[in-house]
């Protein structure tokens, strides 16, 4: 194993490789009609997945507990923004 040397290249455009790959894929499938689904087909698929998850006993991601948590988070965010603005106004 000591005989092998590993060389890693860090290309400058490496940061954009994922975007470029997705753009190429989008161009390939843009003209293919069978690669697209309608909104009604998507909604039917989502309902099927939700029913399967309920049958398996998976918790519902849109439960009242999660909605309450989201409301508390948004309230905390709003309070943080208000306090930040009030501190900025104090200094001006």
The 8 nearest C-alpha neighbors of each residue, nearest first, counted from 0:
[[1, 2, 3, 4, 5, 6, 7, 8],
 [0, 2, 3, 4, 5, 6, 7, 8],
 [3, 1, 0, 4, 5, 6, 7, 8],
 [4, 2, 1, 0, 5, 6, 7, 8],
 [3, 5, 6, 2, 1, 0, 7, 8],
 [6, 4, 7, 3, 8, 2, 1, 0],
 [5, 7, 4, 8, 3, 9, 10, 2],
 [6, 8, 5, 9, 10, 4, 13, 11],
 [9, 7, 10, 6, 11, 13, 5, 12],
 [8, 10, 11, 7, 13, 12, 14, 6],
 [9, 11, 13, 12, 8, 14, 7, 16],
 [12, 10, 13, 9, 14, 15, 8, 16],
 [11, 13, 14, 10, 15, 16, 9, 19],
 [14, 12, 10, 16, 15, 11, 9, 17],
 [13, 15, 12, 16, 11, 17, 10, 18],
 [14, 16, 18, 13, 12, 17, 19, 20],
 [15, 17, 19, 13, 18, 14, 20, 12],
 [18, 16, 20, 19, 15, 21, 14, 13],
 [19, 17, 21, 15, 20, 16, 22, 14],
 [18, 20, 22, 16, 17, 21, 23, 15],
 [21, 19, 17, 23, 22, 18, 16, 24],
 [20, 22, 24, 18, 23, 19, 25, 17],
 [21, 23, 19, 25, 20, 24, 18, 26],
 [22, 24, 26, 20, 21, 25, 19, 27],
 [23, 25, 21, 27, 26, 22, 20, 28],
 [26, 24, 22, 28, 23, 27, 29, 21],
 [27, 25, 23, 29, 24, 28, 22, 30],
 [26, 28, 24, 25, 29, 23, 30, 31],
 [27, 29, 31, 25, 30, 26, 24, 34],
 [30, 28, 26, 31, 27, 25, 32, 34],
 [31, 29, 28, 32, 27, 26, 34, 33],
 [32, 30, 28, 33, 34, 29, 35, 27],
 [31, 33, 34, 35, 30, 29, 28, 36],
 [32, 34, 35, 31, 36, 28, 30, 29],
 [35, 33, 32, 31, 28, 36, 29, 30],
 [36, 34, 33, 32, 37, 31, 28, 29],
 [37, 35, 40, 41, 38, 34, 33, 39],
 [36, 38, 40, 39, 41, 35, 42, 43],
 [37, 39, 41, 40, 42, 36, 43, 35],
 [38, 40, 42, 41, 37, 43, 36, 44],
 [41, 39, 43, 37, 38, 42, 36, 44],
 [40, 42, 38, 44, 39, 43, 45, 37],
 [43, 41, 45, 39, 44, 40, 38, 46],
 [42, 44, 40, 46, 41, 45, 39, 47],
 [45, 43, 41, 47, 42, 46, 40, 48],
 [44, 46, 42, 48, 47, 43, 49, 41],
 [45, 47, 49, 43, 44, 48, 50, 42],
 [48, 46, 44, 50, 45, 49, 51, 43],
 [47, 49, 51, 45, 50, 46, 52, 44],
 [50, 48, 46, 52, 51, 47, 45, 53],
 [49, 51, 53, 47, 52, 48, 46, 54],
 [52, 50, 54, 48, 53, 49, 47, 55],
 [51, 53, 55, 49, 57, 54, 50, 48],
 [52, 54, 56, 50, 55, 51, 57, 49],
 [55, 53, 51, 52, 56, 50, 57, 49],
 [56, 54, 52, 53, 57, 51, 50, 58],
 [55, 57, 53, 54, 52, 58, 51, 59],
 [56, 58, 52, 53, 55, 59, 54, 60],
 [59, 57, 60, 56, 53, 52, 62, 61],
 [58, 60, 61, 62, 57, 53, 52, 49],
 [59, 61, 62, 58, 65, 57, 66, 63],
 [62, 60, 59, 65, 66, 63, 64, 58],
 [61, 63, 64, 65, 59, 60, 66, 58],
 [64, 62, 66, 65, 67, 61, 68, 60],
 [63, 65, 67, 62, 66, 68, 61, 69],
 [66, 64, 68, 62, 67, 63, 61, 69],
 [65, 67, 63, 69, 68, 64, 70, 62],
 [68, 66, 70, 64, 65, 69, 63, 71],
 [67, 69, 65, 71, 66, 70, 72, 64],
 [70, 68, 72, 66, 67, 71, 65, 73],
 [71, 69, 67, 73, 72, 68, 74, 66],
 [72, 70, 74, 68, 69, 73, 75, 67],
 [71, 73, 69, 75, 74, 70, 76, 68],
 [72, 74, 76, 70, 75, 71, 77, 69],
 [73, 75, 71, 77, 76, 72, 70, 78],
 [76, 74, 72, 78, 73, 77, 71, 79],
 [75, 77, 73, 79, 74, 78, 72, 80],
 [76, 78, 74, 80, 79, 75, 73, 81],
 [79, 77, 81, 75, 80, 76, 82, 74],
 [78, 80, 76, 82, 77, 81, 83, 75],
 [79, 81, 83, 77, 78, 82, 84, 76],
 [82, 80, 78, 84, 83, 79, 85, 77],
 [81, 83, 85, 79, 84, 80, 78, 86],
 [82, 84, 80, 86, 81, 85, 79, 87],
 [85, 83, 87, 81, 86, 82, 88, 80],
 [84, 86, 82, 88, 87, 83, 81, 89],
 [87, 85, 89, 83, 84, 88, 82, 90],
 [88, 86, 84, 85, 90, 89, 83, 91],
 [87, 89, 85, 91, 90, 86, 84, 83],
 [90, 88, 86, 87, 91, 85, 84, 83],
 [91, 89, 87, 88, 86, 85, 84, 83],
 [90, 88, 89, 87, 86, 85, 84, 83]]
